Amino acid sequence: MKRNLAPRLAAALLVAGSCTAVWAQNTPPAGKAAAPASGRTLLLGGSGVGGGPLLTRAQLRDCLERRDAVAAGRAEVEAERASLDAERPALAAEQDSLKADREKLNEFSQRSKELVARYSELNQRVQDWNQRMEDLGERTGPTAEREKRKLDREKAEIDKTRLALDAERQQLEQGAQGGVSAFNARAAAAEAKVVSWNERNLALAERTEKLNAERDLWAGECANRRYREDDEILLKKGAK
């Protein structure tokens, strides 16, 4: 399982923090009402000399609402980015743990190969024993008796070796089966977490790009625009 945990489109997460600071300079301190100043004009979200026609009250309302929406969106994406980044260490730790368990399963595989080789050697001994037993046939006499006793001892050793190999094979199969099942379950769960993380990360990057576009559009249409202070005061009081 290969999943890229590195945030894609990470550059899109850079939302200019200066906008909030600039916007805030036109907001009266908490607990103090702005005093009307008839005819006075202010500059929205920028510095220097304002350009373009004076904003109408409707235009000012739209600009202020869009400014607040961008600021709220920026707070949301930053919070979600922090949450996603906080998940990454646990995902990486799980990957490391799975890698260690996979190496253990590889040890089972190696032992299994060695066991197959030892079974092959044993089968060769059995074939050799059968051939010698067949060659002995119905012969009698001291030499034949000695050969028969030798073959009987070898058969006992072969049977003993086979029992040992069978016991080792059973133990290996039980350990491997349990290990493989547990590993597969954990690997599937980890894969699902990685897929979810990548999907949410991509969605966040797309939302951030969209938010940056909205911020840039606001800067082009609203920043450095002059407006009447009286209109802002009336809007805060609920005027249309």
Secondary structure, DSSP 4 states (H G I P E B T S, - for coil): -----SPTTGGGG---THHHHHHHTTSPPTT-PPPP-TT-EEEES--S---SSPPPHHHHHHHHHHHHHHHHHHHHHHHHHHHHHHHHHHHHHHHHHHHHHHHHHHHHHHHHHHHHHHHHHHHHHHHHHHHHHHHHTT--SHHHHHHHHHHHHHHHHHHHHHHHHHHHHHHHHHHHHHHHHHHHHHHHHHHHHHHHHHHHHHHHHHHHHHHHHHHHHHHHHTTTEEEEHHHHHHHHTT--
